[in-house]
Amino acid sequence: MAAKTHTTGEARKRRTGFVAVLGQTNVGKSTFLNVVMGEKLLITSKKPQTTRNRIRCVLTTHEAQIVFVDTPGLHKPGDQLSRRILREARRGLRGMDVLIYVVEPWGKISELDRMVFAEWQDIAVPILLLVNKIDQAKGSALEETLIAYEKTDLFAELIPISATQKSGISDVVKTITKYLSPGMTLFPDDQKSDQTENFLIAELIREKVFRLTHREVPYSTAVRLKWLSERDDGIIEIKAEIIVERESQKGILIGKGGKMIKKIGSLARTDIESLLGSRVFLETIVKVRANWTNDSDQIEQLTQSTR
């Protein structure tokens, strides 16, 4: 569920801290965090650059309260929107107690990672390397990856995992916990995200656009909720706007006879009902805002997260 306004009791003393999750696009950062949290709080896609905002996920165990900060994937910037995404990722380093860097078993260090690491030589907090997708590693690729990244002398720990197979996840949580200091918890025990339900719902809709459309369409899309209200019969009514840049993109999203927009709505409604624990009536409409991904004011308006 999204951030709640009530608490379930007074703050308790546990090991606490903020943990940034970084890495290149499409290495599985959001999938990893969804598995850690035990529910879907972050959208995922095989397409790169799905995440646009820093989203905090709060994991509370008996021993610790870990505030994970999911950051947009690191990549070479193109338009103003992609440059904003990269700035968000870099801002994710501020005030962190632990950094997690996620890679795949490539067998060597990528050039982009080398560029990132060159700026990290003076970082004082522990950095943990997660080698994700080990179930897909071929031959000696995993071992070669671990050796290559260990030679950088940047990492306090190197942990092989498979987020999709839920392998190694408990080891990651235990390892993070030992690097945190005792302190008072910052969030109620039952709170799992610092985002509002409106933001999470909009993200679930945007995820379906990423999964069902191709080329430039998903990257030119933003989603805004116009309203959310609960009817007397308990059904939650939601109206959402899907924003694109061109009329041709609008046509693709609507599809022949409205087939595509119906599919997007149907898939999104299933996830939204799981998030809210209620039946949902979802209405989606598509609107055009010309060239919005290169307009800084519109980027801020359409992509900002809600705290």
NURO-260803 format. One record per residue: y, x, z of N, C-alpha, C in turn. Coordinates in steps of 0.2 Angstrom, whole numbers, plus 5000, padded with zeros to 4 digits. Example, Ala and Ser with C-alpha at 12.3 -4.5 7.8 and 13.67 -1.06 7.14 Angstrom:
BEGIN
497250665039497850625039498450665039;498950645035499550685036500050645039;
END
This chain:
BEGIN
499450045000500050005000500650045000;501250014998501850054998502150065005;502750095006503050105012503150045016;503050035022503149975026503649985031;503949935033504549935037504349935044;503749915046503549915053503149975055;503049985061502650035063502050015067;501550055068500950025072500950065079;501450095081501450125087501950185087;502050215093502550275093502250335089;502650385088502450445084502050485089;501550515086501050555090501150625088;500850675092500950745091500250765087;500350795082499750815078500050875074;499650915070499850965066500250925060;500850945058501150905053501550955048;501650925042502050975037502050945030;502450975026502550945019502250995015;501850965010501451005005501550984998;501851034994502051024987501451034983;501250994978500751004974501051014967;500951074964501151094958500651114953;500851124947500351154942500651124935;500351154930500451134923500251054922;500551024917500450954915499650954914;499350894916498750874914498150914918;498350954923497750984927497450944932;497750884933497350834938497750834945;498350844945498650844952498650774955;498850724951498850654953498150624954;497750644950497050624952496750654958;496950714960496750744966497050704972;497750694971498050654977497750584978;497650554973497350484973496650484977;496250544976495650544979495750564986;496250614988496350624995496550564999;496950524995497250464999496750404999;496250414995495750354996495950294992;496550294988496750234984497250264979;497350214974497750234968498550224970;498850284971499550284973499950314967;499650354963499950394958499650374951;500050374946499750354939499450414936;498950404932498650464929498550444921;498450504918498350494910498150554908;497750554902497550614899498150654895;498650614894499250634891499650674896;500050734893500350774898501050744900;501350764905502050744908502050674909;501550644913501450574915501950564921;501950614926502350604932503050624930;503550584932504250594931504650614938;504350584943504750594950504350624955;504650654960504250684966504150624970;503450614971503250554975502850584982;503050554987502750584993502150534995;501550564997500950524999500850555006;500750505011500650525018499950515020;499550575022498950575024498950585031;498650535035498650545043497950545045;497750595048497050605051497150605058;496550615062496550625069496950695071;496850745066497150805068497850825065;497950785060498650805056498950745053;499550755051499950705046500150755041;499950745035500050795029500450745024;501150775023501550735018501450775011;501050745007501050785000501650754996;501850804992502450794987502150804980;501950754977501750764970502350774965;502250834961502850854957502650844950;503150834945503050824938502750894936;502250884931501950944928502450994925;502251064926502651114923502551124916;503051124912503051134905503651164902;503651174896504251204892504751144891;505351134893505751084892505951064885;506051004883506250984876506850944876;506850874877507450834877507650834885;508250794886508550794892508050764897;507650714895507150684900506650744902;506350784898505950834900506250884904;506850904903507250954907507350924914;507450854915507550824921506850824925;506250814921505650824924505450894927;505650944924505551014926506051024932;506651004932507051014938506750974944;506450914943506150884949505550924952;505150954947504550994949504851054953;505351094951505651144955505951124962;506251064962506551044968505951034973;505351024971504851004975504651064980;504951124979504751184983505251184989;505751144989506251154995505951125001;505951155007505751125013505051115014;504651155010503951145010503651195016;503051165019502651215023502051245020;501851215015501251245011501351225004;501151264999501151254992500451254990;500351204985499651194982499851204975;499451254971499551264964498851244961;498851194956498251174953498151204946;497551234945497451254938496751234936;496551244930495851234928495551294927;494851294926494451354925494551384918;495151414917495251434910494951504909;494751544914494451604914495051664914;495651644914496251694914496851654916;497351694917498051664919498451644913;498651584913499051564907499751594907;500051604901500751634901501251594905;501151524905501651484909501551494916;500951504918500851524925501151584927;501051634923501351704924502151694925;502451654921503151644921503351614928;502951564930503051534937502951584942;502451624942502251664948502751724948;503151744943503651794943504151774948;504351704948504851684953504651674960;503951684961503751664968503551724972;503751784970503551844974503851844981;504351804982504751804989504551744993;504151704991504051634994503651655001;503951625006503651645013503151595015;503051545012502551495015501851505011;501351485014500651505011500551455005;500251495000500151454994499351454993;499151394992498351384990498251364983;497751404980497551384973496951344973;497051284969496551244968496351244961;495651264960495451264953495051204952;495351154948495151094947494651084941;494251034941493851024935493251074934;493051094940492451144940491851114937;491751044937491251014934491251024926;491851044923491851054916491851134914;491751174919491851244918491151264914;491251314910490751334905490651414907;489951434907489751504908490051524915;490451584914490751624920491451604921;491751554917492451534917492751524924;492351494929492651484935492651544939;492151584939492251654942492751694940;492851694933493351734930494051714932;494151644932494751614934494951634941;494451634946494551644953494751724954;494451764950494651834950495351854948;495451814942496151834939496751804943;496651754946497151724951497251764957;496651784960496651824966497051884965;496951914960497351984958498051974959;498351914958499051904959499351924966;498851914971499051924978499551874980;499551814977500051764979499751714984;499051704983498751654986498351664993;498451624998498151635004497451615004;497251565000496551534999496551514992;495851514989495751494983495151444983;495251384981494751334983494551294976;493851304974493651264968493551194970;493751144966493651074967493551034960;493250974961493250934956493550864958;494150844957494450784959494050724957;493850724951493450664948492750654951;492450714953491850714957491850704964;492550714967492650714974492350774978;492250824974491950884977492450934979;492450954985492851004988493450974991;493550914991494250884994494250895001;493750875005493750885012493950955014;493751005010493851075012494651085011;494951055006495651065005496051035011;495850975013496250945019496150995025;495551015026495451055032495851125032;495851155026496251215025496951205026;497251155023497951135024498151125031;497651095035497851075042497951135046;497551185045497551245049498151285048;498551275042499151315041499751275043;499651215046500251175048500351185056;500951175058501151185065501151115069;500951115075501051055079501751025079;501750965079502350925079502350855079;502850815080502850745080502750715073;502350665072502250635066502950605064;503050595057503650575054503550505052;502950475050502750415047502250375052;502350305052501850265055501150285052;500650275056499950295054499650255048;499950195047499650155042500050165035;500650205035501050215029500750275025;500650255018500350305014500850325008;501450295008501850325003502550305005;503050355003503750335004504050294999;503750274994503950234989503950154990;504350114987504350044988503750014984;503549954985503049924981503249914974;503949904973504249894967504149954962;504250014965504250074961503450084959;503050074964502350084963502050034957;502249974958502049924953502349944946;502949964945503249984939502850044936;502650094940502250154938501550134936;501250084939500550054936500650024929;501249994928501349964921501450024916;501850074918501950124914501350164912;500850174917500250204916499850174910;499850104910499450074905499750084898;500450094897500750114891500550184889;500550224894500250294892499550294889;499150254892498450254891498250214884;498750164882498550124876498950144870;499550184871499950194865499950274864;500150294858500150354856500750384853;500750454851501350484849501950484854;502550464851503150464855503250404860;502850354859502950294862502950294870;502450324873502350324880502950374883;503150424879503650464882504350434881;504450384877505050344876505150284880;504650274885504550214889504750224896;505150174899505250164906505150094908;504950084914504850014917505249994922;505549934922505949914928505749844930;505649834936505549764939506149724939;506149664936506749614937506749574943;506049554945506049514951505249514953;505249504960504549504963504649454969;504249394968504249344974503549314975;503449294981502849254982502949184982;502449144979502449074978502149044985;502248984985501948944991501148954991;500848954985500148964985499849034986;500349084988500149144989500149194983;500249164977500249204971500849244971;500849304969501549344968501749344961;502349324960502549324953503049384952;502849424946503249484945503449484937;504149494936504349504929504549574929;504349604923504549674922504749684915;505249734914505549754908505249824906;504949824900504749894897505249914892;505549974894506149994890505950044885;506050044878505950094873506550104870;506550154865507150184862507250154855;506750124851506850104845506450034844;506649994839506349934837505649944835;505450004831504850014829504350024835;504550054841504250064847504049994850;504549954850504549884853503949854849;503949854843503449824839502749844840;502649914842502049944843501749914850;502249914855502049894862501849814862;502249774858502049704858501349694854;501349734848500649724844500649664840;500149664836500049604831499849544835;500249494835500149434839500249434846;500549494848500649504855500049534859;499549564855498949584857499049644862;499449694860499549754864499849734871;500349694871500749684877500349644882;499849604879499449564883498949604887;498649654883498149704886498549744891;499149774890499449814895499549774901;499749704901499849664906499249654910;498749634906498049624910497849684914;497849744911497549804914498049814920;498649814919499149824925499049774931;498949714929498849654934498249674939;497749694936497149714940497349764945;497649824943497849874948498349844953;498849804951499349784955499049734960;498549694958498249654963497849694969;497549754966497249794971497749824976;498349844973498849874977499149824982;499249764980499549714985499049674989;498449674987497949634990498049554989;498349544984498549474982498449454975;498349394973498349374966499049384963;499149404957499749414954499849374947;500449354946500649324939501149374937;500949414931501349464929501649444922;502349444921502649434915502949504913;502849524907503149584904503549574898;504149594897504549594891504749664889;504849674882505049734880505749734877;506149784879506849784877506949854874;507449864870507649924867508349954869;508350014872508950054873508950114869;509350114864509350164859509450234862;509050284861509050354863509150364870;508850324874508950334881508750394884;508250424881507950494884508350554883;508950544880509450594879510150574882;510150524886510750504889510650504897;510950554900510850574907510950514911;511450474910511650414914511050364914;510750354908510250304907509550334910;509450404909508850434912508850424920;509450434923509550424930509350354932;509650304929509550234930508850214929;508550234924507850214922507250254925;507350314928506850354930506850364937;507450354941507450374948506950334952;506750364957506250334961506650304967;506350254970506650214975506350234982;506850264986506650284993506750224998;
END
